[in-house]
Amino acid sequence: MTFMTINVCQHEENWMKRSVGVPRGFLSYGVLKILNQKAMSGSEIMGEIKKLTGWKPSPGSVYLLLARLHEEGFVEEIMSDETCLKRFRLSKSGQVLLAEYDDKKEVFQKKMHCMKRFEHMLHRELDEDLFQQSTKLLESLERINSLIKKGGAEKVKEKVRLILTRASAEIEELTESYGNTVKGR
């Protein structure tokens, strides 16, 4: 029995209670991106993150972050007349900080790819070749998306959308076909 096996066994009941956190800086970046679009309250931010990612940060992490960003001058507090709800918006210095984060976007993307690779290594949910190809596809999408965002690329955007629609339809068709074959065995 290895140390890791012993450690997991000793902490088995607490292990499932813990959740894997988001890598350092991701929540800050996400909150800044969201507040750059419109002013929101802490609960609205949590809802938006849940909608976008499927993960809902804890109120403690969001409100603590908002307090820190407010204290450091990156967000401004505004009161909503209709609900007496405290909302936050990005300040000028917050926009500068967001631009700095955006300049380091490649670092975040590399961290995400590293996390996905780590998950794959732990769970082996995908065949190695399928994992490599799916990673290559996502990296290609990230590169073309950054070009599309610069504007004037509606034809390219539509072509990418058609390619993805066709590919996902073919994979779904294979899934159904294979699923029916497996059921028939």
MODELLER restraints for C-alpha pairs under 7 A, 6 or more apart:
rsr = mdl.restraints
at = mdl.atoms
rsr.add(forms.Gaussian(group=physical.xy_distance, feature=features.Distance(at['CA:29:A'], at['CA:101:A']), mean=6.72, stdev=0.5))
rsr.add(forms.Gaussian(group=physical.xy_distance, feature=features.Distance(at['CA:31:A'], at['CA:45:A']), mean=6.98, stdev=0.5))
rsr.add(forms.Gaussian(group=physical.xy_distance, feature=features.Distance(at['CA:32:A'], at['CA:90:A']), mean=6.98, stdev=0.5))
rsr.add(forms.Gaussian(group=physical.xy_distance, feature=features.Distance(at['CA:32:A'], at['CA:98:A']), mean=6.21, stdev=0.5))
rsr.add(forms.Gaussian(group=physical.xy_distance, feature=features.Distance(at['CA:35:A'], at['CA:89:A']), mean=5.39, stdev=0.5))
rsr.add(forms.Gaussian(group=physical.xy_distance, feature=features.Distance(at['CA:35:A'], at['CA:90:A']), mean=5.64, stdev=0.5))
rsr.add(forms.Gaussian(group=physical.xy_distance, feature=features.Distance(at['CA:36:A'], at['CA:90:A']), mean=5.74, stdev=0.5))
rsr.add(forms.Gaussian(group=physical.xy_distance, feature=features.Distance(at['CA:38:A'], at['CA:89:A']), mean=6.67, stdev=0.5))
rsr.add(forms.Gaussian(group=physical.xy_distance, feature=features.Distance(at['CA:39:A'], at['CA:87:A']), mean=5.95, stdev=0.5))
rsr.add(forms.Gaussian(group=physical.xy_distance, feature=features.Distance(at['CA:39:A'], at['CA:88:A']), mean=5.20, stdev=0.5))
rsr.add(forms.Gaussian(group=physical.xy_distance, feature=features.Distance(at['CA:39:A'], at['CA:89:A']), mean=4.44, stdev=0.5))
rsr.add(forms.Gaussian(group=physical.xy_distance, feature=features.Distance(at['CA:40:A'], at['CA:87:A']), mean=4.77, stdev=0.5))
rsr.add(forms.Gaussian(group=physical.xy_distance, feature=features.Distance(at['CA:40:A'], at['CA:88:A']), mean=5.45, stdev=0.5))
rsr.add(forms.Gaussian(group=physical.xy_distance, feature=features.Distance(at['CA:40:A'], at['CA:89:A']), mean=6.86, stdev=0.5))
rsr.add(forms.Gaussian(group=physical.xy_distance, feature=features.Distance(at['CA:41:A'], at['CA:86:A']), mean=5.83, stdev=0.5))
rsr.add(forms.Gaussian(group=physical.xy_distance, feature=features.Distance(at['CA:41:A'], at['CA:87:A']), mean=4.11, stdev=0.5))
rsr.add(forms.Gaussian(group=physical.xy_distance, feature=features.Distance(at['CA:41:A'], at['CA:88:A']), mean=6.06, stdev=0.5))
rsr.add(forms.Gaussian(group=physical.xy_distance, feature=features.Distance(at['CA:42:A'], at['CA:62:A']), mean=6.38, stdev=0.5))
rsr.add(forms.Gaussian(group=physical.xy_distance, feature=features.Distance(at['CA:42:A'], at['CA:63:A']), mean=6.17, stdev=0.5))
rsr.add(forms.Gaussian(group=physical.xy_distance, feature=features.Distance(at['CA:46:A'], at['CA:56:A']), mean=5.89, stdev=0.5))
rsr.add(forms.Gaussian(group=physical.xy_distance, feature=features.Distance(at['CA:46:A'], at['CA:57:A']), mean=6.10, stdev=0.5))
rsr.add(forms.Gaussian(group=physical.xy_distance, feature=features.Distance(at['CA:49:A'], at['CA:55:A']), mean=6.76, stdev=0.5))
rsr.add(forms.Gaussian(group=physical.xy_distance, feature=features.Distance(at['CA:49:A'], at['CA:56:A']), mean=6.25, stdev=0.5))
rsr.add(forms.Gaussian(group=physical.xy_distance, feature=features.Distance(at['CA:50:A'], at['CA:56:A']), mean=4.60, stdev=0.5))
rsr.add(forms.Gaussian(group=physical.xy_distance, feature=features.Distance(at['CA:69:A'], at['CA:75:A']), mean=5.70, stdev=0.5))
rsr.add(forms.Gaussian(group=physical.xy_distance, feature=features.Distance(at['CA:70:A'], at['CA:76:A']), mean=6.06, stdev=0.5))
rsr.add(forms.Gaussian(group=physical.xy_distance, feature=features.Distance(at['CA:73:A'], at['CA:91:A']), mean=7.00, stdev=0.5))
rsr.add(forms.Gaussian(group=physical.xy_distance, feature=features.Distance(at['CA:73:A'], at['CA:93:A']), mean=6.77, stdev=0.5))
rsr.add(forms.Gaussian(group=physical.xy_distance, feature=features.Distance(at['CA:74:A'], at['CA:90:A']), mean=6.19, stdev=0.5))
rsr.add(forms.Gaussian(group=physical.xy_distance, feature=features.Distance(at['CA:74:A'], at['CA:91:A']), mean=5.35, stdev=0.5))
rsr.add(forms.Gaussian(group=physical.xy_distance, feature=features.Distance(at['CA:74:A'], at['CA:93:A']), mean=5.35, stdev=0.5))
rsr.add(forms.Gaussian(group=physical.xy_distance, feature=features.Distance(at['CA:74:A'], at['CA:94:A']), mean=3.86, stdev=0.5))
rsr.add(forms.Gaussian(group=physical.xy_distance, feature=features.Distance(at['CA:75:A'], at['CA:88:A']), mean=6.13, stdev=0.5))
rsr.add(forms.Gaussian(group=physical.xy_distance, feature=features.Distance(at['CA:75:A'], at['CA:89:A']), mean=5.42, stdev=0.5))
rsr.add(forms.Gaussian(group=physical.xy_distance, feature=features.Distance(at['CA:75:A'], at['CA:90:A']), mean=4.47, stdev=0.5))
rsr.add(forms.Gaussian(group=physical.xy_distance, feature=features.Distance(at['CA:75:A'], at['CA:91:A']), mean=4.93, stdev=0.5))
rsr.add(forms.Gaussian(group=physical.xy_distance, feature=features.Distance(at['CA:75:A'], at['CA:94:A']), mean=6.02, stdev=0.5))
rsr.add(forms.Gaussian(group=physical.xy_distance, feature=features.Distance(at['CA:76:A'], at['CA:88:A']), mean=5.43, stdev=0.5))
rsr.add(forms.Gaussian(group=physical.xy_distance, feature=features.Distance(at['CA:76:A'], at['CA:89:A']), mean=5.34, stdev=0.5))
rsr.add(forms.Gaussian(group=physical.xy_distance, feature=features.Distance(at['CA:76:A'], at['CA:90:A']), mean=6.23, stdev=0.5))
rsr.add(forms.Gaussian(group=physical.xy_distance, feature=features.Distance(at['CA:76:A'], at['CA:91:A']), mean=5.83, stdev=0.5))
rsr.add(forms.Gaussian(group=physical.xy_distance, feature=features.Distance(at['CA:77:A'], at['CA:86:A']), mean=6.70, stdev=0.5))
rsr.add(forms.Gaussian(group=physical.xy_distance, feature=features.Distance(at['CA:77:A'], at['CA:87:A']), mean=5.81, stdev=0.5))
rsr.add(forms.Gaussian(group=physical.xy_distance, feature=features.Distance(at['CA:77:A'], at['CA:88:A']), mean=4.57, stdev=0.5))
rsr.add(forms.Gaussian(group=physical.xy_distance, feature=features.Distance(at['CA:77:A'], at['CA:89:A']), mean=6.63, stdev=0.5))
rsr.add(forms.Gaussian(group=physical.xy_distance, feature=features.Distance(at['CA:78:A'], at['CA:86:A']), mean=6.05, stdev=0.5))
rsr.add(forms.Gaussian(group=physical.xy_distance, feature=features.Distance(at['CA:78:A'], at['CA:87:A']), mean=5.23, stdev=0.5))
rsr.add(forms.Gaussian(group=physical.xy_distance, feature=features.Distance(at['CA:78:A'], at['CA:88:A']), mean=5.80, stdev=0.5))
rsr.add(forms.Gaussian(group=physical.xy_distance, feature=features.Distance(at['CA:79:A'], at['CA:85:A']), mean=5.99, stdev=0.5))
rsr.add(forms.Gaussian(group=physical.xy_distance, feature=features.Distance(at['CA:79:A'], at['CA:86:A']), mean=4.90, stdev=0.5))
rsr.add(forms.Gaussian(group=physical.xy_distance, feature=features.Distance(at['CA:79:A'], at['CA:87:A']), mean=6.02, stdev=0.5))
rsr.add(forms.Gaussian(group=physical.xy_distance, feature=features.Distance(at['CA:80:A'], at['CA:86:A']), mean=6.33, stdev=0.5))
rsr.add(forms.Gaussian(group=physical.xy_distance, feature=features.Distance(at['CA:80:A'], at['CA:87:A']), mean=6.81, stdev=0.5))
rsr.add(forms.Gaussian(group=physical.xy_distance, feature=features.Distance(at['CA:120:A'], at['CA:126:A']), mean=6.79, stdev=0.5))
rsr.add(forms.Gaussian(group=physical.xy_distance, feature=features.Distance(at['CA:148:A'], at['CA:157:A']), mean=6.62, stdev=0.5))
